Amino acid sequence: MEKEPGLKGKKVAIVALGSSQIDFVIGLENSRKWDEVWCINSALAVYRQCDRVFMLDPPSRYLDTEDAGNQTEIMREMLPKHPGPIYTCELDERVPGAVEFPLAEVVTYARCAYLNNTVAYAVAYAYWQEVGHIDLFGVDFSYSHNLHFAEAGRACVEFWISKCLENKIAIGASPRSSLLDSNVGVTERLYGYHRLDDPIVAMPHEDEWVLCHRSMLGQVMKEKGIEPMKVAKAPEPYRG
């Protein structure tokens, strides 16, 4: 599979199944726009106009078994209808939109095959395509019934985020998500410094990181034109 020239430098939203996907909806309601929207698994049932779907399990997992739990019924309904591309590990004639994920191309380009969950594949695909900006919604890894799986998945996604940052791809994460400690207060993100009487705050803003003592935060925000609401709620991009 060849790279798609039209994706290079584009702004992409990746929407997964965690509760922080609500910030994608809020973003749409507040006129935020993306060049493409990519859905993870059954998120396509809600965001049916998405441009790409990443479903790295074989289609037979949904069509022939009950292994996907509550996703099974809606995926059986949607997979035969969705025009695709639906990136997966195996083609199935019952899913006309299915496309084999370009595994060899991505692994060769990245020189790495650390891919243990579907979101990681989506971020790796964006890395290979050299998009310009990725916003992540619903990527929460808060599976209380299987903590090891959650932590392993988060580590893998954050690894690929790191590779994206090194490639000058901006990353935004929902402020409700544990990804990149996005749901941690700005005064708590820098270990050690958070214990100071006047903690150092680290906050991404546009093309730079804002670093200052908490006591100076209001003044710095005013100087840079940062709205107070953004500190608490708006997903600013992480920049490399």
Rosetta blueprint (number, residue, H / E / L):
1 M L
2 E L
3 K L
4 E L
5 P H
6 G H
7 L H
8 K L
9 G L
10 K L
11 K E
12 V E
13 A E
14 I E
15 V E
16 A L
17 L L
18 G L
19 S H
20 S H
21 Q H
22 I H
23 D H
24 F H
25 V H
26 I H
27 G H
28 L H
29 E H
30 N L
31 S L
32 R L
33 K L
34 W L
35 D L
36 E E
37 V E
38 W E
39 C E
40 I E
41 N H
42 S H
43 A H
44 L H
45 A H
46 V L
47 Y L
48 R L
49 Q L
50 C L
51 D L
52 R E
53 V E
54 F E
55 M L
56 L L
57 D L
58 P L
59 P L
60 S H
61 R H
62 Y H
63 L H
64 D L
65 T L
66 E L
67 D L
68 A L
69 G L
70 N L
71 Q H
72 T H
73 E H
74 I H
75 M H
76 R H
77 E H
78 M H
79 L L
80 P L
81 K L
82 H L
83 P L
84 G L
85 P L
86 I E
87 Y E
88 T E
89 C L
90 E L
91 L L
92 D L
93 E L
94 R L
95 V L
96 P L
97 G L
98 A E
99 V E
100 E E
101 F L
102 P L
103 L H
104 A H
105 E H
106 V H
107 V H
108 T H
109 Y H
110 A H
111 R L
112 C L
113 A L
114 Y L
115 L L
116 N L
117 N L
118 T H
119 V H
120 A H
121 Y H
122 A H
123 V H
124 A H
125 Y H
126 A H
127 Y H
128 W H
129 Q H
130 E L
131 V L
132 G L
133 H E
134 I E
135 D E
136 L E
137 F E
138 G L
139 V L
140 D L
141 F L
142 S L
143 Y L
144 S L
145 H L
146 N L
147 L H
148 H H
149 F H
150 A H
151 E H
152 A H
153 G H
154 R H
155 A H
156 C H
157 V H
158 E H
159 F H
160 W H
161 I H
162 S H
163 K H
164 C H
165 L H
166 E H
167 N L
168 K L
169 I L
170 A E
171 I E
172 G E
173 A E
174 S L
175 P L
176 R L
177 S L
178 S L
179 L H
180 L H
181 D H
182 S L
183 N L
184 V L
185 G L
186 V L
187 T L
188 E L
189 R L
190 L L
191 Y L
192 G L
193 Y H
194 H H
195 R H
196 L L
197 D L
198 D L
199 P L
200 I E
201 V E
202 A E
203 M E
204 P E
205 H E
206 E L
207 D L
208 E E
209 W E
210 V E
211 L E
212 C E
213 H E
214 R H
215 S H
216 M H
217 L H
218 G H
219 Q H
220 V H
221 M H
222 K H
223 E H
224 K H
225 G L
226 I L
227 E L
228 P H
229 M H
230 K H
231 V H
232 A H
233 K L
234 A L
235 P L
236 E L
237 P E
238 Y E
239 R L
240 G L
